[in-house]
């Protein structure tokens, strides 16, 4: 059993706090950008425009993540407290919302440059698990998105939550949606799946959604929402939708000539 009493603030300069969650975003984006530029897109036609694309990507992640959280997870609260929508430093980002933001920003950028949006989305899909890994570690440090009570040997007590030993569901997601998903996508990349833009994106949606769906069974649902249809969480329902989208994309792109 491990006792989690981490400080969510990494360090402080005067009155300015740098939090682990912010660092996770920065580290994930920097490593992802470096991998793409130095390894994955050396000989692709999107190489020249990729640096400009990063700006669109960051905007898509932040706006999509925040708007997604507002709509999917706490709409009634923000409907009565509109100004709180802009208080991002208080927390509240949705991965699926960020994913939608990435898709929209990639489409806008690619069409502006007469390119295939999936050429960019495939690159993002390859390195997204890196960002997810660091993001879930930050969730663990912040004692958020924690798991259900459990007595497994690796259970964790989140002091900031209560005195119960719980599943470290954040670490489960870091391993599945981060490390394992990254290895799966690299495997398919090495089998030349990048030659058909959209295949890697479809696989990312499928495997991420499956991993997220099953881990949610061990995770405490959002307090303000609880369980919904068929006793599923909001995260599970959205994951099923994205899994179907991923299957559709993969099938369409795989069969196309």
VENMOCOR-V635679 format. One record per pair of residues at least 12 apart in sequence whose ideal C-beta (glycine too) atoms are under 6 Angstrom apart, sorted by the first residue. I is the first residue (numbers start at 1). GAP is how many residues later the second one is. D is the distance in Angstrom with one decimal. If there is no record, write none. Layout:
# VENMOCOR-V635679
i: {I & I}
gap: {GAP & GAP}
d: {D & D}
This chain:
# VENMOCOR-V635679
i: {1 & 1 & 2 & 3 & 4 & 4 & 4 & 5 & 6 & 8 & 8 & 10 & 20 & 20 & 21 & 24 & 24 & 24 & 27 & 28 & 28 & 28 & 31 & 32 & 32 & 32 & 33 & 35 & 36 & 36 & 40 & 40 & 46 & 49 & 53 & 53 & 56 & 56 & 60 & 60 & 60 & 61 & 61 & 63 & 64 & 64 & 64 & 64 & 65 & 65 & 65 & 65 & 66 & 67 & 68 & 68 & 68 & 69 & 69 & 69 & 69 & 70 & 72 & 72 & 73 & 74 & 96 & 102 & 106 & 106 & 116 & 118 & 118 & 118 & 119 & 121 & 122 & 122 & 122 & 122 & 125 & 125 & 125 & 126 & 129 & 129 & 129 & 132 & 132 & 133 & 133 & 136 & 136 & 136 & 137 & 139 & 140 & 140 & 143 & 143 & 143 & 145 & 146 & 146 & 147 & 147 & 147 & 147 & 147 & 148 & 148 & 148 & 149 & 149 & 150 & 156 & 167 & 169 & 169 & 169 & 172 & 173 & 176 & 177 & 177 & 181 & 184 & 188 & 196 & 198 & 198 & 199 & 202 & 202 & 202 & 205 & 205 & 205 & 206 & 206 & 209 & 209 & 209 & 212 & 213 & 213 & 216 & 216 & 216 & 221}
gap: {154 & 164 & 154 & 154 & 139 & 152 & 154 & 154 & 135 & 12 & 134 & 13 & 118 & 121 & 117 & 110 & 111 & 114 & 107 & 102 & 103 & 106 & 99 & 95 & 98 & 99 & 21 & 92 & 87 & 91 & 83 & 86 & 73 & 64 & 56 & 67 & 49 & 53 & 41 & 42 & 45 & 37 & 40 & 38 & 33 & 34 & 36 & 37 & 28 & 29 & 32 & 33 & 22 & 30 & 26 & 28 & 29 & 23 & 24 & 25 & 28 & 15 & 22 & 162 & 149 & 150 & 142 & 22 & 14 & 15 & 81 & 79 & 80 & 83 & 78 & 80 & 72 & 75 & 78 & 79 & 75 & 76 & 79 & 59 & 49 & 52 & 53 & 45 & 46 & 41 & 45 & 34 & 37 & 38 & 37 & 31 & 30 & 31 & 15 & 17 & 18 & 25 & 12 & 20 & 19 & 20 & 22 & 71 & 72 & 19 & 70 & 72 & 15 & 17 & 17 & 12 & 51 & 46 & 49 & 50 & 43 & 42 & 35 & 31 & 34 & 26 & 23 & 15 & 57 & 51 & 55 & 54 & 44 & 47 & 48 & 37 & 40 & 41 & 37 & 40 & 30 & 33 & 34 & 27 & 23 & 26 & 17 & 19 & 20 & 12}
d: {5.4 & 5.5 & 4.8 & 4.9 & 5.9 & 5.2 & 4.9 & 4.3 & 4.4 & 5.9 & 4.6 & 5.6 & 4.6 & 4.8 & 4.3 & 4.1 & 4.9 & 3.9 & 5.2 & 5.6 & 2.9 & 4.8 & 5.1 & 3.5 & 5.3 & 5.9 & 5.8 & 5.1 & 5.0 & 6.0 & 5.9 & 5.9 & 5.0 & 5.6 & 5.3 & 5.9 & 4.3 & 4.5 & 3.6 & 4.8 & 3.1 & 4.7 & 5.7 & 5.4 & 4.8 & 4.7 & 5.0 & 1.8 & 3.9 & 5.6 & 5.0 & 3.6 & 5.9 & 5.7 & 3.5 & 5.7 & 1.2 & 4.5 & 5.5 & 4.0 & 5.9 & 5.7 & 5.5 & 6.0 & 5.6 & 5.8 & 4.8 & 5.9 & 4.6 & 5.2 & 5.0 & 3.7 & 4.1 & 5.7 & 4.8 & 4.5 & 5.9 & 5.8 & 4.1 & 5.4 & 5.0 & 4.9 & 3.7 & 5.4 & 5.0 & 4.4 & 3.8 & 4.8 & 4.9 & 5.1 & 2.9 & 4.8 & 4.6 & 3.7 & 5.7 & 4.2 & 3.9 & 5.9 & 4.2 & 4.3 & 5.6 & 5.5 & 5.3 & 5.4 & 4.7 & 2.8 & 3.5 & 5.0 & 5.3 & 5.8 & 5.8 & 5.8 & 4.7 & 5.6 & 4.8 & 4.6 & 4.6 & 5.8 & 5.2 & 4.1 & 5.0 & 5.3 & 4.0 & 5.7 & 5.0 & 5.4 & 5.8 & 5.9 & 5.4 & 5.5 & 3.6 & 5.2 & 4.8 & 3.8 & 3.1 & 5.1 & 5.8 & 2.8 & 5.7 & 4.0 & 4.1 & 4.8 & 3.6 & 4.7 & 5.2 & 4.5 & 5.1 & 5.1 & 4.8 & 4.4}
